[in-house]
């Protein structure tokens, strides 16, 4: 379940990156929409890092 959620979040991150890149090209870095997408993207990246750390911990515990 955790792996599935991580994969879905990773896909969402990639989609947000594409959207942000497109908005950045059209509107520039200081546009509020670009900043909003960037902030959402940062939150998702942090959430994915936490999931990865949790999976690492689970794998580490099983090898003890």
N, CA and C atoms as a LAMMPS dump frame, in Angstrom:
ITEM: TIMESTEP
0
ITEM: NUMBER OF ATOMS
192
ITEM: BOX BOUNDS ff ff ff
-5.0000000000000000e+02 5.0000000000000000e+02
-5.0000000000000000e+02 5.0000000000000000e+02
-5.0000000000000000e+02 5.0000000000000000e+02
ITEM: ATOMS id mol type element x y z
1 1 1 N 0.827 -1.2 0
2 1 2 C 0 0 0
3 1 3 C 0.868 1.259 0
4 2 1 N 1.898 1.281 0.835
5 2 2 C 2.783 2.438 0.904
6 2 3 C 3.507 2.647 -0.423
7 3 1 N 3.946 1.557 -1.027
8 3 2 C 4.629 1.653 -2.316
9 3 3 C 3.692 2.197 -3.392
10 4 1 N 2.459 1.711 -3.4
11 4 2 C 1.475 2.192 -4.376
12 4 3 C 1.237 3.691 -4.205
13 5 1 N 1.084 4.138 -2.96
14 5 2 C 0.884 5.565 -2.698
15 5 3 C 2.093 6.386 -3.139
16 6 1 N 3.285 5.856 -2.907
17 6 2 C 4.503 6.556 -3.311
18 6 3 C 4.576 6.676 -4.827
19 7 1 N 4.2 5.622 -5.526
20 7 2 C 4.222 5.668 -6.987
21 7 3 C 3.202 6.662 -7.529
22 8 1 N 2.016 6.678 -6.944
23 8 2 C 0.988 7.634 -7.372
24 8 3 C 1.435 9.07 -7.094
25 9 1 N 2.052 9.277 -5.94
26 9 2 C 2.535 10.612 -5.605
27 9 3 C 3.656 11.03 -6.552
28 10 1 N 4.509 10.103 -6.9
29 10 2 C 5.59 10.393 -7.841
30 10 3 C 5.033 10.814 -9.205
31 11 1 N 3.989 10.129 -9.656
32 11 2 C 3.348 10.51 -10.925
33 11 3 C 2.748 11.911 -10.824
34 12 1 N 2.125 12.201 -9.693
35 12 2 C 1.531 13.51 -9.476
36 12 3 C 2.601 14.603 -9.468
37 13 1 N 3.739 14.306 -8.858
38 13 2 C 4.856 15.253 -8.832
39 13 3 C 5.337 15.543 -10.243
40 14 1 N 5.479 14.507 -11.036
41 14 2 C 5.938 14.707 -12.42
42 14 3 C 4.945 15.535 -13.218
43 15 1 N 3.665 15.302 -13.006
44 15 2 C 2.638 16.09 -13.701
45 15 3 C 2.696 17.557 -13.25
46 16 1 N 2.828 17.776 -11.945
47 16 2 C 2.929 19.147 -11.438
48 16 3 C 4.169 19.857 -11.969
49 17 1 N 5.26 19.117 -12.104
50 17 2 C 6.483 19.711 -12.673
51 17 3 C 6.234 20.184 -14.102
52 18 1 N 5.528 19.357 -14.869
53 18 2 C 5.218 19.735 -16.252
54 18 3 C 4.333 20.974 -16.291
55 19 1 N 3.309 20.98 -15.436
56 19 2 C 2.391 22.119 -15.375
57 19 3 C 3.144 23.381 -14.961
58 20 1 N 4.007 23.254 -13.945
59 20 2 C 4.758 24.41 -13.475
60 20 3 C 5.701 24.923 -14.564
61 21 1 N 6.359 24.024 -15.265
62 21 2 C 7.26 24.428 -16.331
63 21 3 C 6.508 25.197 -17.416
64 22 1 N 5.343 24.677 -17.801
65 22 2 C 4.537 25.355 -18.822
66 22 3 C 4.105 26.748 -18.342
67 23 1 N 3.634 26.824 -17.097
68 23 2 C 3.209 28.114 -16.55
69 23 3 C 4.394 29.076 -16.442
70 24 1 N 5.532 28.534 -16.058
71 24 2 C 6.74 29.354 -15.933
72 24 3 C 7.139 29.953 -17.281
73 25 1 N 7.055 29.157 -18.336
74 25 2 C 7.412 29.641 -19.668
75 25 3 C 6.461 30.736 -20.148
76 26 1 N 5.185 30.618 -19.781
77 26 2 C 4.181 31.574 -20.243
78 26 3 C 4.082 32.819 -19.372
79 27 1 N 4.267 32.648 -18.051
80 27 2 C 3.95 33.735 -17.122
81 27 3 C 5.143 34.298 -16.358
82 28 1 N 6.215 33.549 -16.273
83 28 2 C 7.383 34.028 -15.548
84 28 3 C 7.405 33.539 -14.104
85 29 1 N 8.573 33.659 -13.5
86 29 2 C 8.805 33.07 -12.184
87 29 3 C 8.052 33.769 -11.053
88 30 1 N 7.718 35.019 -11.216
89 30 2 C 7.071 35.753 -10.123
90 30 3 C 5.54 35.703 -10.172
91 31 1 N 4.99 34.994 -11.148
92 31 2 C 3.536 34.895 -11.263
93 31 3 C 2.961 34.108 -10.08
94 32 1 N 1.863 34.576 -9.503
95 32 2 C 1.262 33.885 -8.349
96 32 3 C 0.893 32.425 -8.625
97 33 1 N 0.437 32.134 -9.824
98 33 2 C 0.084 30.744 -10.156
99 33 3 C 1.322 29.847 -10.128
100 34 1 N 2.418 30.339 -10.677
101 34 2 C 3.673 29.57 -10.682
102 34 3 C 4.138 29.33 -9.248
103 35 1 N 4.061 30.355 -8.425
104 35 2 C 4.47 30.193 -7.013
105 35 3 C 3.581 29.195 -6.294
106 36 1 N 2.28 29.245 -6.572
107 36 2 C 1.343 28.316 -5.929
108 36 3 C 1.652 26.875 -6.322
109 37 1 N 1.878 26.65 -7.6
110 37 2 C 2.213 25.308 -8.08
111 37 3 C 3.529 24.849 -7.454
112 38 1 N 4.487 25.743 -7.373
113 38 2 C 5.782 25.42 -6.782
114 38 3 C 5.638 25.009 -5.318
115 39 1 N 4.82 25.73 -4.586
116 39 2 C 4.6 25.398 -3.177
117 39 3 C 3.916 24.041 -3.033
118 40 1 N 2.932 23.768 -3.875
119 40 2 C 2.252 22.469 -3.847
120 40 3 C 3.236 21.348 -4.193
121 41 1 N 4.075 21.617 -5.163
122 41 2 C 5.075 20.647 -5.58
123 41 3 C 6.051 20.354 -4.443
124 42 1 N 6.482 21.384 -3.753
125 42 2 C 7.393 21.197 -2.614
126 42 3 C 6.759 20.321 -1.54
127 43 1 N 5.487 20.55 -1.238
128 43 2 C 4.789 19.742 -0.23
129 43 3 C 4.726 18.278 -0.652
130 44 1 N 4.455 18.049 -1.929
131 44 2 C 4.381 16.675 -2.417
132 44 3 C 5.746 15.991 -2.382
133 45 1 N 6.79 16.734 -2.718
134 45 2 C 8.144 16.173 -2.691
135 45 3 C 8.524 15.795 -1.256
136 46 1 N 8.213 16.653 -0.307
137 46 2 C 8.496 16.358 1.099
138 46 3 C 7.706 15.125 1.546
139 47 1 N 6.446 15.026 1.156
140 47 2 C 5.63 13.87 1.514
141 47 3 C 6.222 12.587 0.924
142 48 1 N 6.7 12.662 -0.321
143 48 2 C 7.31 11.495 -0.952
144 48 3 C 8.599 11.106 -0.23
145 49 1 N 9.397 12.092 0.167
146 49 2 C 10.616 11.793 0.909
147 49 3 C 10.297 11.095 2.233
148 50 1 N 9.241 11.53 2.899
149 50 2 C 8.83 10.886 4.146
150 50 3 C 8.409 9.446 3.9
151 51 1 N 7.667 9.223 2.813
152 51 2 C 7.259 7.852 2.468
153 51 3 C 8.483 6.981 2.198
154 52 1 N 9.434 7.524 1.472
155 52 2 C 10.643 6.764 1.16
156 52 3 C 11.417 6.432 2.434
157 53 1 N 11.506 7.38 3.345
158 53 2 C 12.174 7.131 4.619
159 53 3 C 11.449 6.06 5.417
160 54 1 N 10.124 6.099 5.38
161 54 2 C 9.33 5.092 6.078
162 54 3 C 9.564 3.707 5.48
163 55 1 N 9.627 3.631 4.157
164 55 2 C 9.897 2.346 3.511
165 55 3 C 11.299 1.853 3.857
166 56 1 N 12.271 2.772 3.878
167 56 2 C 13.629 2.396 4.266
168 56 3 C 13.661 1.85 5.679
169 57 1 N 12.916 2.497 6.576
170 57 2 C 12.858 2.039 7.957
171 57 3 C 12.232 0.654 8.058
172 58 1 N 11.166 0.442 7.297
173 58 2 C 10.508 -0.862 7.321
174 58 3 C 11.439 -1.953 6.799
175 59 1 N 12.18 -1.658 5.754
176 59 2 C 13.111 -2.635 5.203
177 59 3 C 14.282 -2.877 6.157
178 60 1 N 14.719 -1.822 6.818
179 60 2 C 15.817 -1.946 7.776
180 60 3 C 15.427 -2.796 8.968
181 61 1 N 14.199 -2.623 9.433
182 61 2 C 13.719 -3.394 10.582
183 61 3 C 13.567 -4.87 10.223
184 62 1 N 13.161 -5.158 9.012
185 62 2 C 12.945 -6.559 8.636
186 62 3 C 14.253 -7.303 8.471
187 63 1 N 15.344 -6.589 8.267
188 63 2 C 16.627 -7.267 8.072
189 63 3 C 17.356 -7.494 9.387
190 64 1 N 16.802 -7.007 10.498
191 64 2 C 17.471 -7.203 11.787
192 64 3 C 17.309 -8.59 12.318
